[in-house]
Amino acid sequence: MAGSRLPRQLFLQGVAAVFMFAFASLYTQIPGLYGAEGILPARRMLRPQGKGRWQQLWETPTLLWEAPTLGLDTAQGLELLSLLGTLLALGALLLRRLRHLLIYLVLWAAYLSACQASGGASCPPAPLEPLSPIHSSPIHPPPHPAPCHACLHDTHTLLPDSPSPCRDSLLLETGFLAMLVAPLRQHPHYKQAPQGALAGALPHEGLPFWLVRWLLFRLMFASGVVKLTSRCPAWWGLTALTYHYETQCLPTPASWFAHHLPVWLHKLSVVATFLIEIAVPPLFFAPVRRLRLAAFYSQVLLQVLIIITGNYNFFNLLTLVLTTALLDDEHLAAKSRNSQRRKTPASWPKALLAMLSWLLELTTYALLAYGTVHYFGLEIDWEKHTVRSRTTFTFHQFSQWLKMVTLPTMWLGVASLTWELLTALWRWTQVRGWLQKLCAAVQLSIFGTATVALFTISLVPYSYVEPSTHGRLWTGAHRLFGAVEHLQLANSYGLFRRMTGLGGRPEVVLEGSYDGHHWTEIEFMYKPGNVSRPPPLIVPHQPRLDWQMWFAALGPHTHSPWFTSLVLRLLQGKEPVIRLLQNDVAQYPFHKQPPTYVRAQRYKYWFSQPGEQGRWWRRQWVEEFFPPVSLGDPLLDALLRQFGLQDKSPARTRSSSSTLAQVLHWVRKQLSPLEAPSLLWGLLVTLGAIRFMQALLGPRPPRSSPLAREEKYRSASKKDSGAASTQATPAPDNGSSGSQTPRRKK
């Protein structure tokens, strides 16, 4: 059976890397977003309500309640959490001993605290999944072909980047699972046992890791389903990718090239997206490991293409981390062991299982191919060398299919989890020594109960994809989910439910003036503005203000109350906010003196056509987005009062004299010249250099000569043939396909 120790370690390292990026990215933006002179000071979010300490902590779970005891205000406490989180995550990446349950508990609690302070709690849109793609003609126009809106997002939000989008919700849920996957104590290094056997493994270790696979299934399946349940014409007409690269939040340079690919290829890419997101995820639980590996590589392909063609912060990196749950030790330990040993004839039961395994694989691939061709009408046009595609099913048919499969997918999860529990119980029976058996039983009981509870909780948000199934769900699951919903242990996902910008990418352009007649545009570092500037590549940084400006452009400014506060800070010339727009303040057009007037215009943007030298974009003015205002303007004051943005409680200055506050100020002063992407990539380069030095200077395992290895395999072969009748029966495991021959001991 194939073990999962190596994938678990890879998963823990990946989660640590994503936490490092998330904390470091947030740290660079705290003063401008949540500082005392920021767009929305964090202290407004955490005001004591006269409740008891523990009740207050449970209702708003954040460690920032304790910031005053350290002599810090809320924003400084947020900075401290971000720095500690970055360092802890970096340590977990470098040192195996720091990949401990308590370390991941601290990382999860710190990030949950940060999200509470910044006002996040729900999950709006995140990345769209392109495959390679662009254009088409709609076929079955779904009912209500109204203009599309972005996903499940409500732009009536007060905070920049609030509510907490899918990336934060997904990181919190994954971080909590990492806490359960991480060991309580590190086992000493050991040699890999044959077939990934259980030497040194604890019975419960595979249970929390199974939840990672279930999370990946919920994320991908729901992301594909909601695109069709939304009735968006772009998805039903397979034309979504003809708009996506141009209208996504923050394009990359590769987006321009992808946008100009042939229309038929874009439509085919939408078909591939549906295939990977809807049809492939059930294979995550397939009993044949090669099917799971095929599912793994399809998900990796999708996520890598998204990363290349869109700046979606750490979201897709985190999704790649989740895919490690589809791997096993045998696949990761790529040492070509099959070529190093001589093959022996397999017994007839194993040969029969291998044949059945191949038949199941071929049947699965054939069904996927047939379903794709049939339901999307794929036809090859030999004359034009293209592939035509169209949806051949209706919304009603898809709704009936979804109603039919949603509950069975839950039972699929139940069956898979039951198998994992039985496997863990069998492993427990193999533990020797009454004390070890007792300890293993306690751990198995605790982690088994936690796994079942988290699975039950997750059924509630998962059932949102199909309302009738949600209504039939066990009421106990609803009560359990409601009790812990604020901890974001399980969330619903649905990425880019509807496409936006079908008539052009809406973009808000800020302008400032000293006299009210001559206006100068205020450039952002990352979002489109200057038509001659290429789109940046900033993964894994998350520029929260630039991201939220994309949402603001989708409606009137009153739907984004924080925008009024942004205008106020620019009129006041607050440097922390200016650094969100231009980290090099000298590049800001009003760095010497704040503008007297500020206004905003709404434009439509399109990618330039091939051959237009020196231009990446074309744009057209649409309307005024925010009227010209100045400090003391009655309209500005009225908007601030309407949205509750008038600062009636100025920041306290007592904390600035504390030693810890001075240290935080010194660190901020040293790091402020660095742009956030440079800081994050610098962390990555530093990490790579340290790991390289560790590999270069660390102890190396002794290498045996080819003659010695041959002799070793000969003796192992004799031992295997002589001990076949006395060997213990291997443990049940869904990580083996039955087509793999057993590994010989070395």
Order of alpha helices (4+ residues) and beta strands (2+ residues): alpha-alpha-alpha-alpha-alpha-alpha-alpha-alpha-alpha-alpha-alpha-alpha-alpha-alpha-alpha-beta-beta-alpha-alpha-alpha-alpha-beta-beta-alpha-alpha-alpha-beta-beta-alpha-alpha-alpha-alpha
